[in-house]
């Protein structure tokens, strides 16, 4: 819960509202009941308490792998990461729990969790699987492989695809790395503020606060997660953590030199970074031209919403969001999902795009339209970019104007 928020109120139909009392997770008020181990287990048993959608909305549902993952970090084999999660798509989330009991923990926690992450990134898939299974066996949890642990439905993909994805993420250091606590100290917030505008390697760093409250109902607690700070990825940026004896932990951000007169790299999310990698496997030149296009589209208010694919979205003042097309990981572009305003403006938008590539517009009996090539296939991103970049941007701007004018007319 953010510091500016008030305390939650429990409202029951049969009684007046009751302000809930926040639990002191440090264990000082109730020794032996709460503490970091309790918080670890809370996250392991209820992974939905970790607000992954606010950090990386392209990630799927988190599946807990284990708590206290043994590590060899800094020559000390006795260290362990508090929580590790994976998704069915092979994405990783690494969590360290801290309850801010002393200045030493506050000062070093960011350096510590990054050190732990670095140790995990050095593992191969088989090494990570072996240590997870060993840890699970020690506490009576089942599972013969990481894939068996995370797989749900039979159509959740193959074990080979999953292991390849995890191995690639380990190799590239691609994960969400988070510190979770019950009261983030201002000193750590200052470090996070630096990380929030820059990113290191290929991971997203986040500070998460979990406020836990007692409720009038026996055995029921209210958990309120808040993302206090998070980073975005900046390509090739490097974050270095230095231990300054006088000033504590210091974050040094090194950015690659930019060409004179060029803009700084456009910040991207972890999901977007993975999307560009897969797109580049189809055509090595596509990520660069798409990033250039997105940077220019962003200047006119268009955002890239990356989940399974990349959607081009524009928010109207009415609160409605216009979808200007979907770019798939295989390099195709689908304008059939476009919600670019009413049917007339949507059709006009698609006609402009079809004309650029010598294609055509197909229409359903409900008035929905699709852009197709002359060969009746979905257009490729390379059909539009970079050759028709400015014309595509012009078509977007025109559609935005039409929708804004239409919204103003409706309100009048």
N, C-alpha and C positions, 0 to 999 in steps of 0.2 A: 504494500500500500504506500503510495507516495506521501511524502511528509505533509503536503498541503491538504491531503484528504482527511476527513473526520473518521471517527470510529463507527463501525457498522452497527446497525440497530436490528435486533431480532424482533420481528412483528408477528404475533400470533393472533388468530381470529378470536381467541378466547381470553386474551389478556392485552394489557397496554404494552407499548414498545419498551424493549430493554436494551440498553447499551451493552455491547459485548465487551468482556474483559480480555485484553491481549495476554497471551501466555508468554511467560519469560522462558525462552528456550535454552537459556544458558545453564539452567538447572540450579541456579542459586536459590530460587524460591521453593523449589520442589526437587531436592537432590535425588538422583537415581531414576527420576521419571523422564525428564527431557534432557536434551543435549545433542551433540553433533550426530551420534549414532542414531538417535531417534529421527533426526531430520533426514539422514541418509535412507533409512528404512521407509520413511514417508514417501520420498521421491521414488524409491524402488517399487514400492507397493502401489503407488498412485502416480504414475508418470505424467498424467494429465495435469498434475499440479505444477509441472514445469512448463512455462508459457512459450513453447517452441514456435507457435504461430505468430507471436509478436516479434520473434527474433529472425526466423527464417520461415516464412509462410509457405515456401515451396517444399518444405520437409513434410514427410508423411507422419503417421502415428509413431510415437516413440515406444520401443520395446526394451524393457530393462534387461541388461545382460548380467550384471552382477554389481555388488558393492565391494569396496576395499580391493580393487584390482591391484595385485602385486606388481611393482615396478622396480627397475634398476635405473635410478636417476641420480646423477652426481656421484656415482660410485657407492651409493647407499642402497643396498638391496632390500632394506626393511620398509621402504616407503610404499605407499599405495594411493591410488586415485579413489576418491569416495564413491563415485557413481559413473557407470558407463552405459550408454543407451545406443541402440541402432534402429534404423527403420528397415522396412521390408525392401526398400530400394538400395540399401547398403550405405546410407549416410550415418555418420557417427556424431554423438554428443557426449562430451567429457565434462564432468561436473565435480567441483571441489566445494565442500561445505565448510563455512567458517562462521562462527558465532561471535567474533570480535571481542574475545575476553581480555585481550592484552594488546599493548602497542606493538609488540613483536609480530603477532599474527597479522595485525592490520598493515604493518609496514611491508611485510614480505609476501603477502598472499598472492599478489599478481605474478611476481617472479616465480613463486612456487608452482602455481597451476600451469604456467607456460613451460616450466621445466618438466613437469609431469607429461604435458602434451607432447613435448619433444621426444621424451622417452617412448611414448606410444607410437609416434610417427616413425620411429626407427624399427618397429616390429614388422615382420611379414604377416600375411594373413594367417598362416599356419601357427605362427608364434602367438599371435593375439588369441586365436581360437583355443590353443592349448592352455594358456593361462586363464582364460575365462572359464573354460570347462573345469579346470582344476579347482578354481575358487568356488564355482557353483556346487561341485561335488562335496566340498568341505562343509557346506551349509545345507546339504540335502536337496539342492535344486537339480532338476533333470535337464537333459539335453545332450545329444550326441554330436552336435555341430552348431555353429552360429546360425546357419540357415534354418535348422530345425527349430531353434529357439524363436526366431523372428517370423518364420513362415506361418501364414494363417490359412487362407484359402488355397486350393490347388493351383489357381491361376496367378499366384503371386510371383511368378517367374521361376527360373531354374536356379539350382544351387551354383552352377558355373557362372551365371550372370551375376549373382549376388557376391560370390567370392571375388570375382574380377573387380567389381565395383568397390568393395571394401579395400582390396589390395591397392587399387589405384588411389583411393582417398588417403590411405596410409602413406603411400609413396609421396603424394603431393602435399601432405599435411593439411588436408581439407576436412574440416570438422567445425562444429560449434563448441567452443571452449567457454565454460561459464563458472563464475563464482556465485554460490547461493548462500545467503545468510539471512538473519532475522533483523539486521540493522546495519546497513552499509555506512561505514565511517566516512566522514568528510574527506579524509586524506585519500582514501581509495577512490572516492568520487572524482577527486582532482586528477588522479591517474587515468580514470576511465574517460574523463572529458578529452584528454589527449588522444586516447585510443578511438574515441567515438568519431573523430574526423579523419582518422588515418587507420590503415590496417596493416597487419604484418603477415607475411607468408600468404597462405591461402585459407586461413581460418577466420571465423567470426568470433569475437570476444564479447561476452555480455556479463553484466552485473545484475543479479536477480535477487530481490528481497521477497521472502515468504513471511507474511504476517499470519500468525495462527491464533484463533480466538476460541475460548470456551463458549458453549451454547447451553441454553436451559435443558436441552435434551441430553440425557445421559449417553456417554460414549460418542457424541457427535461434536466435531470441531469444524470451524469455518477456516479455510485456508485461502488467503488472498495473495496471489502472486503479482509482483510488479517488476517490469523491466526498467531498471533505473538508468542504464546506459548500455549501448551496444555499438559495435563498429560496423563499418561497411568496408568491403574489400576495395583496395586500389591496386591495380595491376602493378606488380613488381615492387610495391612498397615493402620496406623492411622495418620492423619494430625491434629495437634492442632494449633490453631491461638492464640497467646498471645499478649496482649496489653502492650507493654513496654513503659513507660512514657518517657524514655530517647531516645530509639532507634525506637520508632514507632511500627508498627505491625511486629510481628516475627512469622515465620512459624517453628514449631517443628515437625519433622517427626519421628514417632516411628515405628520401624520395628520388627516383631516377631523374636525371636532368632532362628538362623539356627543351624542345627547339624554341628559339626566340620567336615570340609572337603567337605561340600555340597555347591552347587552353590546357589546364591540368587534366589528368585522366578522369574520366567519368566514374564516380563511385558505383560499385556493383555489389550485389548480394552474393552469398555463397551459392545459392541455387542458380543464379545467373552465370556465375563463373563456370559451373559444371555444364550449363547449357551451351555456352560458347565452346567449351572443349569438345563436346559431342558434335556440335555443328562443324567445328574445324576438322573433325575426322572425315566428314563428307567432302569438304572443300576447304583447304587451308586458308584461302583468301576471304571466306565469308565472315569470320568473326571481326576482322578489322573493318570491313565496309559496313557491317551492321552496327558496330559500336559508333562509328562516325555518324551514321544515320540517326541512331537513338539519341546521341548528344544534341544533334540539331533539332530533333523532334521534341526533346525535353525542354528546349528553349521556348517552344510554343505551347507548352503545357501538357504534352503527351508523356505518359509514363509507361515503363515496361513492367508488366506483371508476370513474373516467371514462376510457373509451377511445373506441370508436366510439359508445357510449351510456353512460348512467350506471347503474351497478348498486349496489343497496343491500346491503351485506354486514355480517355480524356474525360475529366469530370466537368459537367455543366453546372451552372449556378443553381439550377433547379434541384440539384442533388442527384440527378440521374447520371450514370456513367456511360459514355459512348465507347463501344468496342470497335476499333478500326481494323481488326484483322488478327489472325493467329499465325505465328511463325513456328513451325515444327522443327524438332531436332534433326530431321532428315533433310532439312533445307527447303521444304515446300511451304507455301503460304496459302492459308485458307481464309477467304473472305466471306465464306458462307456463314460463319459464326458472327459476322459483323452485326452490331446493333447500332450502326451509324445513323441514328435518328429514325425518322419515320420512313416508310417504305419508299417514298419518292426520293428523299435525299440519299438513302442507302443505295438505291438503284443508280442514281447519278454518280455517286462515289465509285461504285464498282465499274460503271461504264468508262469513267476516266482512266481507271487502272487497266482495264482490258484493252483500251485503245493504245496504251503505252507499249504493250507487248504483242500487239496484233492478235489479240485473243477475242473472247466473246463473253457475254453474260447469259447464264442460264437462270431461269426463274421457275419457282414451284407454283402450284395452283393457289398457294397462300400468299404469294407475293414476295417470298424470300428469294434472294438472288445469290449467285456464285460467280466468281471470276474463273474462267477456264482458258487454257491455251487453245490455239487453232487445232491442236491434236486432241482436244477434249480432256486434258489432264490438268491437275492443279499446277499453277505457276510455281516456278522455283524462285527462291530469293534472288538468285543470280540473274533472273530475267528482269528484275526491277533495279537491283543495285549492282554496281554504283552508277550505271548508265542513266537511270531515270530517278535518281535520288531527289533532285530538286522538284521534279514534276510530281513525285509521290508526296513530298512535303506540301506542295501547293494544293494538291487534292485534299490533303488532311485539313489544311487551313480553311479551304473553301467549305468543307463539310462542317467544320466547327462553326464558321460564320452562319451557315444555313440553320444549324441546330439552335444556335444562340438567338437568332432572329425569330425562329419558330417558337422557342420557349417564351420570348418576350411577348409575342403576339398572343399566345395562349393565356399568359398572365393578365394581359390587357383586357 
